Amino acid sequence: MPFLTIHSNCKPENTEIFLQDAAQFVASELHKPISYVIVTFDYQPQMIFGGNQDINSALVEMKSIGFADKKTLAKNLTDFLAKTLNADADYVNIHFIDMPAKDLSIGGNLLG
């Protein structure tokens, strides 16, 4: 049940395609069914990084039940956002949250 939340001052050319591509990326990287993946994108044109509004940046939260290799995922997700959003890779910040299955449900059923 991966959740990817992206706040960015970069706007994709086509938000619907970006969301679909991001969902496919997450499903592939985490080896999870696409039907479990949720992606949200929040365009924030007034977002600044280090006091500078001209920096193309992203603040990202990646939640999932377990991560096999966060180091590789961090690099791949940063590269994905740099490519698809034109974000400056040095200003893509990701917060990983490992969620216990016992604290999640789908359709009213706990996963753990």
PyRosetta script that sets phi, psi and omega in degrees:
from pyrosetta import init, pose_from_sequence

init()
pose = pose_from_sequence("MPFLTIHSNCKPENTEIFLQDAAQFVASELHKPISYVIVTFDYQPQMIFGGNQDINSALVEMKSIGFADKKTLAKNLTDFLAKTLNADADYVNIHFIDMPAKDLSIGGNLLG")
pose.set_psi(1, 64.0)
pose.set_omega(1, -179.4)
pose.set_phi(2, -73.4)
pose.set_psi(2, 139.4)
pose.set_omega(2, 174.9)
pose.set_phi(3, -121.0)
pose.set_psi(3, 123.6)
pose.set_omega(3, 175.6)
pose.set_phi(4, -116.9)
pose.set_psi(4, 120.2)
pose.set_omega(4, 178.2)
pose.set_phi(5, -118.1)
pose.set_psi(5, 127.3)
pose.set_omega(5, -177.2)
pose.set_phi(6, -124.8)
pose.set_psi(6, 123.9)
pose.set_omega(6, 171.1)
pose.set_phi(7, -111.1)
pose.set_psi(7, 127.6)
pose.set_omega(7, -176.4)
pose.set_phi(8, -153.5)
pose.set_psi(8, 150.8)
pose.set_omega(8, 172.7)
pose.set_phi(9, -91.7)
pose.set_psi(9, 9.5)
pose.set_omega(9, 175.2)
pose.set_phi(10, -103.6)
pose.set_psi(10, 134.7)
pose.set_omega(10, -179.3)
pose.set_phi(11, -109.4)
pose.set_psi(11, 125.4)
pose.set_omega(11, 178.0)
pose.set_phi(12, -67.2)
pose.set_psi(12, 155.8)
pose.set_omega(12, 177.4)
pose.set_phi(13, -57.9)
pose.set_psi(13, -44.1)
pose.set_omega(13, -179.1)
pose.set_phi(14, -135.7)
pose.set_psi(14, 107.2)
pose.set_omega(14, -174.6)
pose.set_phi(15, -62.5)
pose.set_psi(15, -39.7)
pose.set_omega(15, -179.2)
pose.set_phi(16, -62.2)
pose.set_psi(16, -45.4)
pose.set_omega(16, 178.3)
pose.set_phi(17, -66.0)
pose.set_psi(17, -40.8)
pose.set_omega(17, 177.9)
pose.set_phi(18, -58.3)
pose.set_psi(18, -46.0)
pose.set_omega(18, -179.8)
pose.set_phi(19, -62.9)
pose.set_psi(19, -41.5)
pose.set_omega(19, 177.9)
pose.set_phi(20, -64.0)
pose.set_psi(20, -43.3)
pose.set_omega(20, 178.7)
pose.set_phi(21, -64.5)
pose.set_psi(21, -40.6)
pose.set_omega(21, 179.5)
pose.set_phi(22, -64.7)
pose.set_psi(22, -41.0)
pose.set_omega(22, 178.5)
pose.set_phi(23, -63.7)
pose.set_psi(23, -43.3)
pose.set_omega(23, 177.2)
pose.set_phi(24, -62.6)
pose.set_psi(24, -41.3)
pose.set_omega(24, 178.3)
pose.set_phi(25, -59.4)
pose.set_psi(25, -49.3)
pose.set_omega(25, -178.8)
pose.set_phi(26, -61.9)
pose.set_psi(26, -47.2)
pose.set_omega(26, -179.6)
pose.set_phi(27, -58.4)
pose.set_psi(27, -43.7)
pose.set_omega(27, -179.1)
pose.set_phi(28, -67.4)
pose.set_psi(28, -47.2)
pose.set_omega(28, -177.3)
pose.set_phi(29, -65.3)
pose.set_psi(29, -37.9)
pose.set_omega(29, -176.3)
pose.set_phi(30, -97.0)
pose.set_psi(30, -1.1)
pose.set_omega(30, -179.7)
pose.set_phi(31, 55.2)
pose.set_psi(31, 47.7)
pose.set_omega(31, 179.3)
pose.set_phi(32, -118.6)
pose.set_psi(32, 153.4)
pose.set_omega(32, 175.8)
pose.set_phi(33, -63.4)
pose.set_psi(33, 137.5)
pose.set_omega(33, 178.4)
pose.set_phi(34, -57.2)
pose.set_psi(34, -28.9)
pose.set_omega(34, -178.8)
pose.set_phi(35, -65.5)
pose.set_psi(35, -16.2)
pose.set_omega(35, 178.8)
pose.set_phi(36, -94.6)
pose.set_psi(36, -12.6)
pose.set_omega(36, -171.5)
pose.set_phi(37, -84.3)
pose.set_psi(37, 132.7)
pose.set_omega(37, 175.0)
pose.set_phi(38, -122.4)
pose.set_psi(38, 129.3)
pose.set_omega(38, 178.2)
pose.set_phi(39, -126.9)
pose.set_psi(39, 132.3)
pose.set_omega(39, 173.1)
pose.set_phi(40, -123.7)
pose.set_psi(40, 145.0)
pose.set_omega(40, 178.0)
pose.set_phi(41, -128.0)
pose.set_psi(41, 128.5)
pose.set_omega(41, -178.8)
pose.set_phi(42, -120.9)
pose.set_psi(42, 104.6)
pose.set_omega(42, 178.8)
pose.set_phi(43, -77.9)
pose.set_psi(43, 121.8)
pose.set_omega(43, -178.1)
pose.set_phi(44, -125.0)
pose.set_psi(44, 84.8)
pose.set_omega(44, -177.1)
pose.set_phi(45, -64.0)
pose.set_psi(45, -20.4)
pose.set_omega(45, 179.8)
pose.set_phi(46, -90.8)
pose.set_psi(46, 7.5)
pose.set_omega(46, -179.1)
pose.set_phi(47, -71.6)
pose.set_psi(47, 135.1)
pose.set_omega(47, 176.3)
pose.set_phi(48, -122.3)
pose.set_psi(48, 154.1)
pose.set_omega(48, 176.4)
pose.set_phi(49, -127.3)
pose.set_psi(49, 123.5)
pose.set_omega(49, 179.9)
pose.set_phi(50, 60.0)
pose.set_psi(50, 29.9)
pose.set_omega(50, 179.6)
pose.set_phi(51, 81.4)
pose.set_psi(51, 5.7)
pose.set_omega(51, -176.0)
pose.set_phi(52, -120.4)
pose.set_psi(52, 114.8)
pose.set_omega(52, -179.0)
pose.set_phi(53, -77.5)
pose.set_psi(53, -14.0)
pose.set_omega(53, -177.1)
pose.set_phi(54, -83.5)
pose.set_psi(54, -7.2)
pose.set_omega(54, 179.5)
pose.set_phi(55, -82.0)
pose.set_psi(55, 126.2)
pose.set_omega(55, 176.1)
pose.set_phi(56, -76.5)
pose.set_psi(56, 107.7)
pose.set_omega(56, -171.5)
pose.set_phi(57, -130.6)
pose.set_psi(57, 168.1)
pose.set_omega(57, 177.1)
pose.set_phi(58, -148.5)
pose.set_psi(58, 138.8)
pose.set_omega(58, 172.9)
pose.set_phi(59, -112.8)
pose.set_psi(59, 118.9)
pose.set_omega(59, -168.5)
pose.set_phi(60, -123.8)
pose.set_psi(60, 141.0)
pose.set_omega(60, 172.9)
pose.set_phi(61, -123.5)
pose.set_psi(61, 122.9)
pose.set_omega(61, 180.0)
pose.set_phi(62, -117.5)
pose.set_psi(62, 112.1)
pose.set_omega(62, 179.5)
pose.set_phi(63, -111.9)
pose.set_psi(63, 141.1)
pose.set_omega(63, 176.7)
pose.set_phi(64, -164.3)
pose.set_psi(64, 165.7)
pose.set_omega(64, 171.5)
pose.set_phi(65, -85.6)
pose.set_psi(65, 94.4)
pose.set_omega(65, 178.9)
pose.set_phi(66, 79.4)
pose.set_psi(66, 147.3)
pose.set_omega(66, 175.1)
pose.set_phi(67, -133.4)
pose.set_psi(67, 123.8)
pose.set_omega(67, -179.1)
pose.set_phi(68, -71.8)
pose.set_psi(68, -42.8)
pose.set_omega(68, -174.4)
pose.set_phi(69, -147.2)
pose.set_psi(69, 86.0)
pose.set_omega(69, -177.2)
pose.set_phi(70, -63.6)
pose.set_psi(70, -34.3)
pose.set_omega(70, -178.2)
pose.set_phi(71, -61.5)
pose.set_psi(71, -47.9)
pose.set_omega(71, 178.5)
pose.set_phi(72, -67.3)
pose.set_psi(72, -41.4)
pose.set_omega(72, 178.6)
pose.set_phi(73, -61.5)
pose.set_psi(73, -41.4)
pose.set_omega(73, 178.8)
pose.set_phi(74, -59.7)
pose.set_psi(74, -44.5)
pose.set_omega(74, 179.7)
pose.set_phi(75, -66.8)
pose.set_psi(75, -46.5)
pose.set_omega(75, -177.8)
pose.set_phi(76, -66.9)
pose.set_psi(76, -39.5)
pose.set_omega(76, 179.0)
pose.set_phi(77, -68.2)
pose.set_psi(77, -40.7)
pose.set_omega(77, 176.3)
pose.set_phi(78, -61.0)
pose.set_psi(78, -46.5)
pose.set_omega(78, 179.0)
pose.set_phi(79, -62.1)
pose.set_psi(79, -41.0)
pose.set_omega(79, 178.5)
pose.set_phi(80, -60.1)
pose.set_psi(80, -46.0)
pose.set_omega(80, -178.4)
pose.set_phi(81, -71.6)
pose.set_psi(81, -34.5)
pose.set_omega(81, 175.9)
pose.set_phi(82, -63.0)
pose.set_psi(82, -40.3)
pose.set_omega(82, -178.6)
pose.set_phi(83, -74.5)
pose.set_psi(83, -47.7)
pose.set_omega(83, -171.4)
pose.set_phi(84, -84.8)
pose.set_psi(84, -26.1)
pose.set_omega(84, -179.7)
pose.set_phi(85, -107.8)
pose.set_psi(85, -9.5)
pose.set_omega(85, -172.0)
pose.set_phi(86, 63.3)
pose.set_psi(86, 32.0)
pose.set_omega(86, 175.5)
pose.set_phi(87, -79.5)
pose.set_psi(87, 147.0)
pose.set_omega(87, 175.2)
pose.set_phi(88, -74.2)
pose.set_psi(88, 118.3)
pose.set_omega(88, -174.9)
pose.set_phi(89, -55.1)
pose.set_psi(89, -30.8)
pose.set_omega(89, 178.8)
pose.set_phi(90, -69.6)
pose.set_psi(90, -13.5)
pose.set_omega(90, -177.8)
pose.set_phi(91, -120.6)
pose.set_psi(91, 28.4)
pose.set_omega(91, 171.1)
pose.set_phi(92, -102.6)
pose.set_psi(92, 114.5)
pose.set_omega(92, -179.0)
pose.set_phi(93, -111.8)
pose.set_psi(93, 128.5)
pose.set_omega(93, -175.6)
pose.set_phi(94, -121.7)
pose.set_psi(94, 131.1)
pose.set_omega(94, 174.2)
pose.set_phi(95, -109.1)
pose.set_psi(95, 115.3)
pose.set_omega(95, 178.4)
pose.set_phi(96, -92.1)
pose.set_psi(96, 133.8)
pose.set_omega(96, 178.0)
pose.set_phi(97, -128.3)
pose.set_psi(97, 117.5)
pose.set_omega(97, 178.1)
pose.set_phi(98, -90.0)
pose.set_psi(98, 112.3)
pose.set_omega(98, -175.7)
pose.set_phi(99, -96.1)
pose.set_psi(99, 129.1)
pose.set_omega(99, 175.5)
pose.set_phi(100, -67.9)
pose.set_psi(100, 135.1)
pose.set_omega(100, -179.4)
pose.set_phi(101, -57.2)
pose.set_psi(101, -32.5)
pose.set_omega(101, -178.6)
pose.set_phi(102, -66.5)
pose.set_psi(102, -14.2)
pose.set_omega(102, -179.5)
pose.set_phi(103, -102.5)
pose.set_psi(103, 8.3)
pose.set_omega(103, -177.5)
pose.set_phi(104, -124.7)
pose.set_psi(104, 149.5)
pose.set_omega(104, 175.2)
pose.set_phi(105, -138.8)
pose.set_psi(105, 153.3)
pose.set_omega(105, 170.9)
pose.set_phi(106, -125.7)
pose.set_psi(106, 126.0)
pose.set_omega(106, 179.1)
pose.set_phi(107, 59.5)
pose.set_psi(107, 29.2)
pose.set_omega(107, 177.8)
pose.set_phi(108, 87.4)
pose.set_psi(108, 1.0)
pose.set_omega(108, 179.6)
pose.set_phi(109, -109.1)
pose.set_psi(109, 124.6)
pose.set_omega(109, 177.4)
pose.set_phi(110, -64.6)
pose.set_psi(110, 144.5)
pose.set_omega(110, -179.1)
pose.set_phi(111, -86.8)
pose.set_psi(111, -16.6)
pose.set_omega(111, -177.8)
pose.set_phi(112, -142.1)
pose.dump_pdb("model.pdb")
